[in-house]
Amino acid sequence: MGVVSVTDADATGGAAGPGQPEIAEATLVARAQRGNTEAFAALYRQHVGNVYGLCLRMTGNASEAEDCAQEAFIQAWTKLDRFRGDASLGTWLHRIAVNAVLGRMRKSRREQERLTVVRDTAAPRATVADSGDMRDLQAALDELPTGARQVFVLNAVYGYSHDETGTMLGIASGTSKAQLHRAKRLLAQQLAGTES
């Protein structure tokens, strides 16, 4: 099955087109598990925005996030027969996306370092018209060390517990707590520096 580009998808779109009734997610999952690509495309449209957002926050790079989101949906399509509904489909997709991000980062550590250097040298300067607050927060989040950023995104942004975060990242729950504390401390320092 061909996966639609993240940028081409309607991230807010539901399972049905204009004038068509919404189809229950469980029904779409069952159809997709039987190989119905249209049902999977509807699930993709429902979840692509959240999956892409998670990947973007974890990587700090739009291009990498798009690649990771695509990889997550490719893996979801190939593993859909294993989805049993113990957790919501969104949670299941988040776990696949986290694994896609971590796998990509492990495989291309050198490329990640190069992208960070390029992003840092090409960062746009703030203008008088910028709102500042969200931009400052995103910039501060991008500057966090990888481990602290990933824990902060999963725990503070997406609300996963330390146990769930630890399981997804392959770290102990205590390490997740320590990384979150570190992330909050660094964010506070960075944001305090932008106010002066």
Backbone as numpy.savetxt, mean C-alpha at the origin, in Angstrom:
# Nx Ny Nz CAx CAy CAz Cx Cy Cz
-4.97 -13.63 -17.40 -5.81 -12.44 -17.40 -4.94 -11.21 -17.40
-5.31 -10.21 -18.17 -4.56 -8.96 -18.18 -5.04 -8.08 -17.04
-4.11 -7.54 -16.27 -4.46 -6.68 -15.15 -4.45 -5.25 -15.63
-5.49 -4.51 -15.30 -5.62 -3.11 -15.69 -4.57 -2.30 -14.94
-4.03 -1.29 -15.60 -3.05 -0.43 -14.96 -3.70 0.31 -13.80
-2.92 0.51 -12.73 -3.43 1.23 -11.57 -3.89 2.62 -11.98
-3.16 3.26 -12.86 -3.53 4.63 -13.24 -4.76 4.65 -14.13
-5.08 3.51 -14.80 -6.25 3.45 -15.66 -7.52 3.09 -14.90
-7.36 2.54 -13.71 -8.52 2.03 -12.96 -9.25 3.16 -12.26
-10.53 2.95 -12.07 -11.33 3.88 -11.28 -11.23 3.42 -9.84
-10.36 4.05 -9.05 -10.10 3.60 -7.69 -11.32 3.70 -6.80
-12.27 4.53 -7.16 -13.45 4.66 -6.32 -14.62 3.87 -6.86
-14.44 3.26 -8.02 -15.55 2.56 -8.67 -15.97 1.33 -7.93
-17.23 0.98 -8.03 -17.75 -0.21 -7.40 -17.72 -1.38 -8.36
-18.45 -2.42 -8.03 -18.45 -3.63 -8.83 -19.34 -3.49 -10.06
-20.24 -2.56 -10.05 -21.20 -2.44 -11.13 -20.97 -1.15 -11.91
-21.35 -1.17 -13.16 -21.25 0.02 -13.99 -22.44 0.92 -13.75
-22.50 2.04 -14.48 -23.62 2.97 -14.31 -24.94 2.27 -14.63
-25.91 2.43 -13.76 -27.23 1.86 -13.98 -27.34 0.38 -13.65
-26.24 -0.23 -13.20 -26.27 -1.65 -12.85 -26.26 -1.78 -11.33
-26.94 -2.81 -10.81 -26.95 -3.00 -9.36 -25.59 -3.46 -8.86
-25.27 -3.10 -7.62 -24.03 -3.57 -6.99 -24.12 -5.07 -6.77
-23.04 -5.77 -7.00 -22.98 -7.21 -6.76 -22.18 -7.42 -5.49
-22.68 -8.28 -4.61 -22.02 -8.54 -3.34 -20.60 -9.05 -3.58
-19.67 -8.59 -2.73 -18.28 -8.97 -2.88 -18.09 -10.47 -2.84
-18.81 -11.15 -1.94 -18.68 -12.61 -1.84 -19.07 -13.29 -3.15
-20.08 -12.76 -3.81 -20.50 -13.32 -5.11 -19.42 -13.10 -6.15
-18.83 -11.91 -6.16 -17.75 -11.63 -7.10 -16.55 -12.53 -6.85
-16.22 -12.74 -5.57 -15.09 -13.61 -5.23 -15.36 -15.02 -5.73
-16.55 -15.53 -5.47 -16.89 -16.90 -5.91 -16.80 -17.02 -7.43
-17.29 -16.01 -8.14 -17.21 -16.03 -9.61 -15.76 -15.97 -10.08
-14.99 -15.09 -9.46 -13.58 -14.96 -9.85 -12.81 -16.24 -9.56
-13.14 -16.91 -8.46 -12.47 -18.17 -8.13 -12.76 -19.25 -9.18
-13.87 -19.10 -9.88 -14.21 -20.04 -10.96 -13.62 -19.58 -12.30
-12.79 -18.52 -12.27 -12.11 -18.08 -13.47 -12.76 -16.93 -14.21
-13.78 -16.32 -13.63 -14.47 -15.21 -14.28 -13.62 -13.94 -14.15
-13.01 -13.54 -15.27 -12.12 -12.38 -15.25 -12.88 -11.06 -15.04
-14.13 -11.00 -15.47 -14.91 -9.78 -15.27 -15.20 -9.57 -13.78
-15.45 -10.65 -13.06 -15.68 -10.55 -11.61 -14.40 -10.09 -10.92
-13.27 -10.63 -11.36 -12.00 -10.21 -10.75 -11.71 -8.74 -11.07
-12.04 -8.32 -12.29 -11.84 -6.91 -12.66 -12.69 -6.00 -11.77
-13.90 -6.44 -11.44 -14.75 -5.65 -10.54 -14.13 -5.57 -9.15
-13.59 -6.69 -8.66 -12.91 -6.69 -7.36 -11.68 -5.79 -7.41
-10.97 -5.84 -8.51 -9.80 -4.98 -8.71 -10.20 -3.51 -8.59
-11.27 -3.12 -9.28 -11.71 -1.73 -9.23 -12.11 -1.32 -7.81
-12.69 -2.24 -7.06 -13.09 -1.92 -5.69 -11.90 -1.70 -4.76
-10.81 -2.43 -4.99 -9.71 -2.45 -4.03 -8.42 -1.80 -4.49
-8.31 -1.45 -5.75 -7.03 -0.93 -6.27 -6.58 0.34 -5.57
-7.49 1.22 -5.24 -7.10 2.46 -4.58 -6.46 2.22 -3.23
-7.05 1.33 -2.44 -6.50 1.04 -1.12 -5.17 0.29 -1.22
-5.07 -0.66 -2.14 -3.83 -1.42 -2.29 -2.71 -0.49 -2.78
-3.03 0.34 -3.76 -2.02 1.28 -4.26 -1.59 2.25 -3.15
-2.55 2.75 -2.38 -2.22 3.67 -1.29 -1.29 3.05 -0.27
-1.55 1.79 0.07 -0.67 1.08 1.01 0.73 0.95 0.42
0.81 0.54 -0.84 2.12 0.38 -1.49 2.86 1.71 -1.57
2.14 2.78 -1.88 2.76 4.10 -1.96 3.32 4.53 -0.62
2.55 4.32 0.42 3.03 4.73 1.75 4.21 3.88 2.20
4.23 2.61 1.81 5.34 1.75 2.22 6.62 2.02 1.42
6.47 2.33 0.14 7.65 2.54 -0.70 8.10 3.99 -0.75
7.14 4.93 -0.64 7.47 6.34 -0.77 7.78 6.74 -2.20
7.39 5.90 -3.17 7.71 6.17 -4.57 6.54 5.71 -5.44
5.97 6.62 -6.22 4.77 6.32 -7.00 4.99 5.21 -8.02
6.10 5.23 -8.70 6.38 4.21 -9.71 6.53 2.84 -9.07
7.28 2.77 -7.98 7.44 1.51 -7.25 6.11 1.03 -6.70
5.31 1.95 -6.20 4.01 1.59 -5.64 3.10 1.00 -6.71
3.12 1.59 -7.89 2.29 1.06 -8.98 2.74 -0.35 -9.35
4.05 -0.56 -9.45 4.57 -1.89 -9.77 4.19 -2.91 -8.69
4.30 -2.50 -7.43 3.96 -3.40 -6.32 2.47 -3.72 -6.30
1.64 -2.72 -6.57 0.19 -2.95 -6.61 -0.15 -3.91 -7.74
0.47 -3.71 -8.90 0.24 -4.63 -10.02 0.65 -6.05 -9.64
1.82 -6.18 -9.03 2.30 -7.50 -8.60 1.34 -8.12 -7.59
0.83 -7.31 -6.68 -0.11 -7.82 -5.68 -1.37 -8.38 -6.34
-1.90 -7.68 -7.33 -3.12 -8.17 -7.99 -2.84 -9.38 -8.89
-1.67 -9.43 -9.47 -1.31 -10.64 -10.23 -1.24 -11.84 -9.29
-0.59 -11.65 -8.14 -0.51 -12.73 -7.16 -1.90 -13.09 -6.63
-2.73 -12.08 -6.40 -4.08 -12.34 -5.89 -4.86 -13.18 -6.91
-4.73 -12.87 -8.18 -5.43 -13.65 -9.21 -4.96 -15.10 -9.21
-3.64 -15.31 -9.11 -3.12 -16.68 -9.16 -3.39 -17.45 -7.87
-3.59 -16.74 -6.76 -3.80 -17.39 -5.46 -5.25 -17.30 -4.99
-6.13 -16.80 -5.83 -7.51 -16.56 -5.40 -8.20 -17.83 -4.93
-7.83 -18.97 -5.48 -8.45 -20.23 -5.04 -8.11 -20.55 -3.59
-7.07 -19.92 -3.04 -6.68 -20.14 -1.64 -7.42 -19.22 -0.67
-8.10 -18.20 -1.20 -8.83 -17.28 -0.33 -10.06 -17.99 0.21
-10.16 -18.10 1.53 -11.26 -18.82 2.18 -12.23 -17.91 2.90
-11.94 -16.62 2.95 -12.85 -15.70 3.60 -12.69 -15.61 5.11
-11.58 -16.14 5.65 -11.34 -16.04 7.10 -11.16 -14.58 7.51
-10.57 -13.79 6.62 -10.45 -12.35 6.81 -11.17 -11.71 5.62
-11.34 -10.41 5.68 -11.98 -9.74 4.54 -11.05 -9.79 3.34
-11.61 -9.65 2.16 -10.79 -9.64 0.95 -9.80 -8.48 0.99
-10.21 -7.34 1.52 -9.31 -6.19 1.62 -8.10 -6.49 2.49
-8.32 -7.16 3.62 -7.21 -7.54 4.50 -6.29 -8.53 3.81
-6.88 -9.50 3.12 -6.11 -10.50 2.38 -5.26 -9.81 1.31
-5.85 -8.87 0.58 -5.11 -8.13 -0.44 -4.00 -7.28 0.17
-4.26 -6.68 1.35 -3.23 -5.89 2.02 -2.02 -6.76 2.34
-2.27 -7.97 2.82 -1.16 -8.86 3.16 -0.36 -9.24 1.92
-1.05 -9.49 0.83 -0.35 -9.79 -0.42 0.46 -8.58 -0.87
-0.12 -7.39 -0.74 0.57 -6.16 -1.15 1.82 -5.92 -0.29
1.70 -6.14 1.02 2.86 -5.98 1.90 3.96 -6.94 1.47
3.60 -8.19 1.19 4.60 -9.16 0.75 5.21 -8.76 -0.59
4.39 -8.19 -1.49 4.92 -7.73 -2.78 5.93 -6.60 -2.59
5.61 -5.67 -1.70 6.53 -4.56 -1.42 7.82 -5.09 -0.82
7.70 -5.94 0.19 8.90 -6.45 0.85 9.75 -7.29 -0.09
9.10 -8.11 -0.91 9.83 -8.92 -1.88 10.57 -8.06 -2.89
9.88 -7.05 -3.38 10.52 -6.15 -4.36 11.69 -5.42 -3.73
11.54 -4.99 -2.48 12.62 -4.26 -1.81 13.82 -5.17 -1.57
13.57 -6.42 -1.23 14.68 -7.35 -1.03 15.41 -7.61 -2.35
14.65 -7.74 -3.44 15.26 -8.06 -4.74 16.02 -6.89 -5.33
15.60 -5.68 -5.02 16.22 -4.53 -5.69 16.71 -3.48 -4.69
17.44 -3.92 -3.69 17.93 -2.99 -2.67 18.77 -1.88 -3.31
19.64 -2.24 -4.24 20.47 -1.24 -4.89 19.63 -0.24 -5.69
18.62 -0.75 -6.38 17.75 0.13 -7.16 16.98 1.07 -6.23
16.54 0.57 -5.09 15.84 1.41 -4.12 16.71 2.57 -3.66
18.00 2.28 -3.40 18.90 3.34 -2.96 19.06 4.39 -4.06
19.17 3.95 -5.31 19.29 4.88 -6.42 18.02 5.73 -6.55
16.84 5.11 -6.39 15.59 5.86 -6.49 15.46 6.89 -5.38
15.95 6.55 -4.20 15.89 7.48 -3.07 16.75 8.70 -3.37
17.94 8.48 -3.92 18.83 9.59 -4.26 18.18 10.47 -5.32
17.58 9.87 -6.34 16.92 10.63 -7.39 15.75 11.42 -6.82
14.94 10.77 -5.97 13.79 11.46 -5.38 14.24 12.63 -4.52
15.31 12.42 -3.73 15.78 13.48 -2.86 16.32 14.67 -3.65
17.01 14.41 -4.75 17.57 15.51 -5.53 16.51 16.19 -6.39
15.41 15.47 -6.68 14.39 16.04 -7.55 13.15 16.50 -6.78
13.22 16.55 -5.46 12.06 16.94 -4.66 11.68 18.38 -4.98
10.39 18.62 -5.29 9.98 19.98 -5.60 10.03 20.87 -4.36
10.37 22.12 -4.60 10.42 23.07 -3.49 9.02 23.57 -3.17
8.79 23.84 -1.91 7.48 24.35 -1.49 7.29 25.76 -2.03
6.07 26.08 -2.38 5.77 27.43 -2.86 4.80 28.07 -1.87
4.57 29.34 -2.06 3.67 30.07 -1.17 2.27 29.47 -1.23
1.87 28.91 -2.37 0.52 28.39 -2.54 0.33 27.00 -1.93
1.41 26.34 -1.53 1.28 25.00 -0.96 0.57 25.05 0.38
-0.31 24.03 0.62 -1.00 23.97 1.90 -0.03 23.61 3.00
0.96 22.81 2.70 2.02 22.55 3.65 1.82 21.36 4.55
0.73 21.31 5.30 0.58 20.30 6.32 0.69 18.87 5.79
-0.14 18.51 4.82 -0.09 17.15 4.29 1.21 16.89 3.55
1.68 17.90 2.87 2.93 17.78 2.14 4.09 17.55 3.11
4.11 18.29 4.22 5.15 18.13 5.23 5.08 16.74 5.84
3.86 16.27 6.13 3.71 14.95 6.73 4.19 13.86 5.78
3.81 13.95 4.49 4.26 12.95 3.52 5.77 12.99 3.36
6.33 14.18 3.32 7.79 14.30 3.19 8.48 13.71 4.41
7.95 13.98 5.60 8.52 13.42 6.83 8.39 11.90 6.83
7.27 11.38 6.38 7.06 9.94 6.30 8.05 9.31 5.32
8.29 9.97 4.21 9.24 9.47 3.21 10.66 9.42 3.76
10.97 10.29 4.71 12.33 10.34 5.27 12.57 9.31 6.37
11.52 8.66 6.85 11.70 7.66 7.90 12.54 6.49 7.40
13.32 5.87 8.27 14.00 4.63 7.88 12.95 3.59 7.46
13.29 2.72 6.55 12.34 1.79 5.95 11.52 1.02 6.99
12.17 0.41 7.97 11.45 -0.38 8.97 10.45 0.44 9.75
10.87 1.63 10.17 9.98 2.50 10.94 8.81 2.96 10.07
9.07 3.28 8.80 8.01 3.73 7.89 6.99 2.62 7.67
7.47 1.39 7.44 6.56 0.29 7.18 5.69 -0.01 8.40
6.26 -0.02 9.58 5.48 -0.26 10.80 4.48 0.88 11.01
4.92 2.13 10.82 4.02 3.27 11.00 2.83 3.18 10.04
3.10 2.88 8.79 2.03 2.79 7.79 1.03 1.69 8.17
1.53 0.51 8.48 0.63 -0.61 8.79 -0.12 -0.40 10.10
0.58 0.10 11.12 -0.03 0.22 12.44 -0.82 1.51 12.60
-0.18 2.64 12.37 -0.83 3.92 12.64 -1.79 4.36 11.53
-1.45 4.06 10.28 -2.30 4.50 9.18 -3.41 3.49 8.90
-3.05 2.19 8.81 -4.04 1.18 8.45 -4.65 0.44 9.64
-4.15 0.68 10.82 -4.78 0.15 12.03 -4.52 -1.31 12.35
-3.51 -1.91 11.74 -3.18 -3.29 12.09 -2.56 -3.31 13.48
-2.81 -4.38 14.23 -2.22 -4.52 15.56 -0.73 -4.79 15.42
-0.01 -4.71 16.54 1.43 -5.00 16.49 1.67 -6.47 16.12
0.81 -7.36 16.58 0.95 -8.77 16.21 0.76 -8.95 14.70
-0.28 -8.33 14.14 -0.54 -8.43 12.69 0.59 -7.78 11.88
1.03 -6.62 12.34 2.13 -5.92 11.67 3.39 -6.78 11.70
3.68 -7.34 12.86 4.86 -8.19 13.00 4.80 -9.40 12.08
3.62 -10.02 12.00 3.46 -11.18 11.12 3.68 -10.80 9.67
3.10 -9.69 9.23 3.25 -9.26 7.84 4.68 -8.91 7.49
5.40 -8.28 8.43 6.76 -7.83 8.15 7.81 -8.86 8.55
7.40 -9.93 9.24 8.35 -10.94 9.67 9.22 -10.49 10.83
8.62 -9.70 11.73 9.34 -9.21 12.91 8.51 -9.53 14.15
9.13 -9.43 15.31 8.42 -9.67 16.57 7.49 -8.51 16.88
6.46 -8.79 17.65 5.51 -7.76 18.06 6.22 -6.64 18.81
7.18 -6.99 19.66 7.95 -5.99 20.40 8.77 -5.10 19.49
9.29 -5.68 18.42 10.05 -4.89 17.44 9.11 -3.91 16.74
7.89 -4.36 16.45 6.90 -3.48 15.84 6.62 -2.29 16.76
6.45 -2.55 18.05 6.19 -1.47 19.01 7.36 -0.50 19.06
8.58 -1.05 19.07 9.77 -0.20 19.13 9.90 0.64 17.85
9.62 0.05 16.70 9.72 0.78 15.43 8.65 1.88 15.36
7.45 1.59 15.88 6.40 2.61 15.89 6.80 3.78 16.78
7.35 3.48 17.94 7.82 4.53 18.85 8.89 5.37 18.16
9.83 4.69 17.48 10.90 5.38 16.76 10.31 6.27 15.65
9.36 5.72 14.90 8.74 6.48 13.80 8.06 7.73 14.34
7.29 7.60 15.41 6.59 8.76 15.98 7.57 9.82 16.47
8.66 9.37 17.11 9.67 10.30 17.60 10.32 11.05 16.44
10.71 10.31 15.39 11.35 10.94 14.24 10.40 11.88 13.50
9.14 11.45 13.36 8.15 12.32 12.70 7.96 13.61 13.48
7.87 13.50 14.80 7.69 14.70 15.63 8.87 15.65 15.46
10.09 15.08 15.44 11.28 15.92 15.26 11.30 16.58 13.89
10.96 15.81 12.85 10.97 16.35 11.49 9.91 17.43 11.31
8.71 17.16 11.84 7.62 18.14 11.68 7.87 19.38 12.51
8.51 19.24 13.67 8.85 20.40 14.49 9.88 21.26 13.76
10.78 20.62 13.01 11.78 21.35 12.24 11.19 22.12 11.09
10.04 21.64 10.53 9.42 22.34 9.39 8.60 23.53 9.82
8.26 23.60 11.10 7.44 24.72 11.58 8.25 25.98 11.80
9.58 25.82 11.95 10.37 27.02 12.25 10.76 27.77 11.00
